[in-house]
Amino acid sequence: MTSATFSSSLLGPFPVVTSTRHCDLGKERNKFCCFNEKKGQRNVICACMAPPTRNLGRDEFHGTKFTESSKYGNFSKEVKHENDSDVLIECRNVYKSFGEKHILRGVSFKIRHGEAVGIIGPSGTGKSTILKIIAGLLAPDKGEVYIRGKKRMGLIGDDEISGLRIGLVFQSAALFDSLTVRENVGFLLYENSCMSDEQISQLVTETLAAVGLKGVEERLPSELSGGMKKRVALARSIICDISKESIEPEVLLYDEPTAGLDPIASTVVEDLIRSVHTKGEDASGKQGKIASYVVVTHQHSTILRAVDRLLFLHEGKVVWQGMTEEFTTSTNPIVRQFASGNLDGPIRY
């Protein structure tokens, strides 16, 4: 669960910032990390807008109706709301291709304040691609992305828009292997904030405690287990500059956060994802700070434990959406096949 945050306030675990020198994406360390050679210059790729006017939880969504249609039958469920004032992120008819390979073919959905959303579907159907488009790492070939109601034009810098931090937590642990845990978690603050080293060090300790880690600040990544690395990556994604007058709300995007973990370690990470959400309580007993999050996953335990609403991507489109409890009871053929792992069905390999 390597993490990277794209934020107007430069507050994130892993700076996907600036365009002067890019790291090798094929290497384990420094994935999706771009550094600014000039100290103090800020060019974070981000997607930001004004914070929500009020904290809406899932129980406050009113006037919900459903529409269903698909070439496979009653299969694509779109949840419609009378009021869109709580929408943080919206994708409208997004297309993306790489050469002759068409990945996304008209993806549309909304992420609302307070939501815990899962994106599921067969491998290669564009789940990670849509996360990178939301985060601003990729620009869609066609279609629109709106952040708090404002259309984003391609890739943007942190000085162009503000109000919402978007963090992308990658699948593999891409910690800086030559830095200690303390330096990894506090990296962006050490580089860009006005906080003193002592303040950052204390904040790192508190943030590690929030994800259930204590006394590991001086360890190197090579001295950590796989599950511990994922927790460090999560800590890096939620740390923020407390010296600011106001702390912007954050949406976290998780790409396969429990990949490669045993069932018990997966449960730990799934519970951590819940705990740092505003509806949760972290390991130190404090309310979580993440406004909303999106999880790309294949694991049933993560689907059932970490998210409330699901979007199913297939052949580059959202072909079904519904609440988590509907996943195992749905009669839609593509959902049933995915849930059961059956070789017979609409999904072909």
Beta strands, then each sheet from edge to edge (+ up, - down):
strand 1: 3-6
strand 2: 21-22
strand 3: 34-35
strand 4: 65-68
strand 5: 77-80
strand 6: 87-98
strand 7: 101-112
strand 8: 116-120
strand 9: 142-147
strand 10: 150-152
strand 11: 165-169
strand 12: 250-255
strand 13: 290-296
strand 14: 309-314
strand 15: 317-323
sheet 1: 1+ 11- 12- 13- 8- 14- 15+
sheet 2: 2+ 3-
sheet 3: 4+ 5-
sheet 4: 7+ 6- 9+ 10-
end
